[in-house]
Amino acid sequence: MTARTDAGSAVDGVLFDIDDTLVDTRAAFASALAVVAGRYLPDLPAGRHAELLAHWRADAADHYGRYTRGEATYREQRMSRANAMHTEFGGPALDDAGFDAWDAVFEDGFQAAWSAHDDAAVAVAELLAAGIAVGALSNAASAYQTLKLERAGLLDSVPLLVGVDTLGFGKPDPRVFVEACRRLGTDPARTVYVGDELDVDAVAARRAGMTGVWLDRPGPRRVPVTDADVAASGVVVIHGLAELPAALGIEAAA
């Protein structure tokens, strides 16, 4: 079998983002927030739970981004997001003790809903069958994401190589992509990165010397993306992981 980068060189490795790429994190967030709403936002109609999910994912104040840049702790970013959501939807202000209780409710609901996207295992298996090395690079903590991959049944085939705690910062810094390639044992020029964020994943990977693949799954995007953004990005666009092998030119040997 053969596979090619967008520059025409052979593909030796593929690195994956985890959340909303391999694992259906959007659905897990929806489940967790529905449980939170029942406890902390009892007057919010169930019909508005989609607004909660959109608010949480958009993270308009970029609290999670501060965490990935090493400017805030994981706890600080999540507490800030929880309080921002409560301010928007009428929940109580959370002090340290209140947040601990809130976070336990959220985390139980979140982890209980972790599952792989239906197309993930098959796409990974095709890459491995083609002799391509596979790993994961994530903007979350390594131990947490390793547990997530294990719960989703993907850890044996997609080892977590780099998390935000590996270097103390995360994507879009090019150094994390280079470090992930080093750990995978591949040259960035012969490595593909696949993720659901156009800027933080695909474009950032391209700037690090890799082939960037943007996984634009159906459904609401976390942040708006225009056709002009996509046209200017220079990345490969797919709409499901089932499209990845063909996008890389993987063909069955004769």
C-alpha positions in Angstrom: 0.0 0.0 0.0 1.1 3.6 -0.6 0.2 6.9 1.0 1.2 10.5 0.1 1.3 13.8 1.8 -0.1 16.9 0.1 3.4 17.7 -1.0 3.7 14.3 -2.7 6.2 12.6 -0.4 5.4 9.3 1.3 3.5 9.2 4.6 5.4 7.5 7.4 3.2 8.6 10.2 -0.2 10.0 11.2 -0.9 11.9 14.4 -4.4 12.4 15.6 -6.1 15.0 17.8 -8.4 13.2 20.3 -11.4 15.3 21.2 -14.0 15.4 18.5 -11.6 13.7 16.2 -11.2 10.2 17.6 -13.6 10.6 20.6 -17.1 12.1 20.4 -16.4 14.7 23.0 -19.2 17.0 21.9 -21.7 14.3 22.8 -19.9 13.7 26.1 -20.0 17.4 26.9 -23.8 17.4 26.1 -24.4 14.6 28.5 -22.3 16.2 31.3 -24.0 19.6 30.9 -27.4 18.1 30.9 -26.6 16.5 34.3 -25.2 19.8 35.5 -28.3 21.7 34.3 -30.5 19.4 36.2 -28.6 20.1 39.5 -27.6 23.8 39.1 -29.9 25.3 36.4 -33.3 23.6 37.3 -35.3 26.4 35.7 -33.6 26.1 32.3 -35.8 24.2 29.8 -34.3 21.1 28.3 -34.9 22.7 24.9 -32.1 25.2 25.8 -29.5 22.6 26.7 -28.1 22.9 23.2 -27.3 26.6 24.1 -25.3 25.4 27.1 -23.3 23.1 24.9 -22.6 25.9 22.4 -21.6 28.3 25.1 -19.3 25.7 26.7 -17.6 24.7 23.5 -17.2 28.3 22.2 -15.4 29.4 25.4 -15.6 33.0 24.2 -13.1 34.3 26.8 -10.5 31.6 25.8 -10.1 30.2 29.2 -9.0 26.8 27.8 -6.6 28.6 25.5 -4.9 30.2 28.5 -4.4 26.8 29.9 -2.8 25.4 26.7 -0.5 28.4 26.7 0.6 27.7 30.3 -1.1 30.8 31.6 -3.7 29.1 33.9 -4.1 25.7 35.6 -6.7 23.2 34.4 -8.8 23.8 37.5 -8.7 27.6 37.0 -9.9 27.3 33.4 -12.7 24.9 34.2 -13.9 26.9 37.2 -13.9 30.1 35.1 -15.9 28.4 32.3 -18.4 27.0 34.8 -18.9 30.4 36.4 -19.2 32.1 33.0 -21.9 29.6 32.0 -23.8 30.1 35.2 -23.6 33.9 34.7 -25.1 33.5 31.2 -27.8 31.0 32.2 -28.7 32.0 35.7 -26.8 29.5 37.9 -25.2 30.3 41.3 -21.7 31.7 41.6 -19.3 29.0 42.5 -16.6 29.5 45.1 -13.8 26.9 45.6 -15.9 24.4 47.5 -18.9 25.0 45.3 -16.9 24.4 42.2 -15.4 21.1 43.7 -19.0 19.8 44.0 -20.0 21.1 40.5 -16.9 19.6 38.9 -17.6 16.2 40.5 -21.1 16.2 38.9 -19.7 17.3 35.6 -16.8 14.9 35.5 -19.0 11.9 36.4 -21.3 12.7 33.5 -18.5 13.5 31.1 -16.5 10.3 31.7 -19.6 8.1 31.6 -20.3 9.3 28.1 -16.8 8.9 26.6 -16.9 6.8 23.4 -15.1 6.7 20.1 -16.6 8.0 16.9 -17.9 5.2 14.8 -15.4 5.8 12.0 -12.3 6.0 14.2 -11.2 2.4 14.8 -11.6 1.4 11.1 -9.6 4.4 9.8 -6.8 3.7 12.3 -6.7 0.0 11.3 -6.4 0.9 7.6 -3.4 3.2 8.4 -1.7 0.6 10.5 -2.3 -2.0 7.8 -0.6 0.3 5.3 2.5 0.3 7.5 1.9 3.9 8.8 2.9 4.7 12.4 0.0 6.2 14.4 -0.1 8.3 17.6 -2.0 11.1 19.3 -1.2 14.7 20.2 -3.6 16.5 22.5 -4.1 19.8 24.2 -5.2 18.1 27.4 -3.2 16.4 30.1 -1.5 13.2 29.1 -2.9 10.9 31.9 -6.4 12.2 31.3 -6.3 11.7 27.6 -4.7 8.3 28.0 -7.7 7.3 30.1 -10.0 8.7 27.5 -8.4 6.7 24.7 -8.5 3.5 26.9 -12.2 4.0 27.7 -12.9 4.5 24.0 -11.0 1.3 23.1 -8.3 3.1 21.1 -5.3 3.2 23.3 -3.7 0.0 22.0 -3.7 1.3 18.4 -3.3 5.1 19.1 -0.8 5.7 21.9 -0.8 9.2 23.4 2.6 10.7 22.6 2.3 14.4 23.6 -0.1 16.2 25.9 -0.2 19.8 27.1 1.8 18.8 30.1 4.7 17.3 28.0 6.3 20.7 27.2 4.1 22.9 29.4 2.1 24.3 26.5 0.1 23.0 23.6 -1.1 23.6 20.0 -0.8 25.7 18.0 2.9 26.0 19.1 4.9 24.2 16.4 7.2 22.7 19.0 4.6 20.3 20.2 4.0 19.0 16.7 7.8 18.5 16.2 8.1 16.7 19.5 5.2 14.4 18.7 6.9 13.5 15.4 10.1 12.9 17.2 8.3 10.5 19.6 6.5 8.8 16.7 9.9 8.4 15.0 8.9 10.3 11.8 10.0 13.4 9.9 7.4 16.2 10.1 7.6 16.5 6.3 6.4 12.9 6.0 3.8 13.1 8.8 0.1 14.0 8.8 -1.8 15.6 11.6 -5.6 15.2 11.7 -7.8 17.4 13.9 -11.2 19.0 14.1 -10.0 22.6 14.5 -8.9 24.4 11.3 -6.6 26.8 13.0 -5.2 25.0 16.1 -4.9 21.6 14.4 -4.6 21.6 10.6 -3.1 25.0 9.9 -0.8 24.9 12.9 0.5 21.4 11.8 1.2 22.8 8.4 3.2 25.7 9.9 5.2 23.0 11.7 6.2 21.4 8.4 3.5 18.7 8.4 0.5 17.9 6.2 -2.5 19.3 8.0 -5.9 17.6 7.6 -9.0 19.4 8.9 -11.7 17.0 10.0 -14.9 19.1 9.4 -17.5 16.7 10.9 -21.2 17.5 10.3 -22.9 19.5 13.0 -22.3 22.8 14.7 -18.7 24.0 14.7 -17.0 25.2 17.9 -16.0 28.4 16.2 -17.2 29.9 12.9 -15.1 29.1 9.8 -15.7 30.7 6.4 -15.1 29.3 3.0 -12.4 32.0 2.6 -10.7 30.7 5.7 -10.6 27.2 4.3 -9.5 28.3 0.9 -6.6 30.2 2.4 -5.5 27.4 4.8 -3.8 25.1 2.3 -4.9 22.1 4.3 -6.7 18.9 3.3 -10.4 18.8 4.2 -12.3 15.7 5.1 -15.8 15.2 6.6 -15.2 11.9 8.4 -12.3 9.6 9.2 -13.6 7.1 6.6 -12.3 9.6 4.0 -8.8 9.8 5.5 -7.1 6.8 3.7 -8.3 8.0 0.3 -7.3 11.6 1.0 -3.8 10.3 1.7 -3.8 8.2 -1.4 -3.7 4.8 0.3 -4.4 2.1 -2.2 -4.5 -1.6 -1.6 -1.5 -3.4 -3.0 -2.2 -5.4 -6.2 
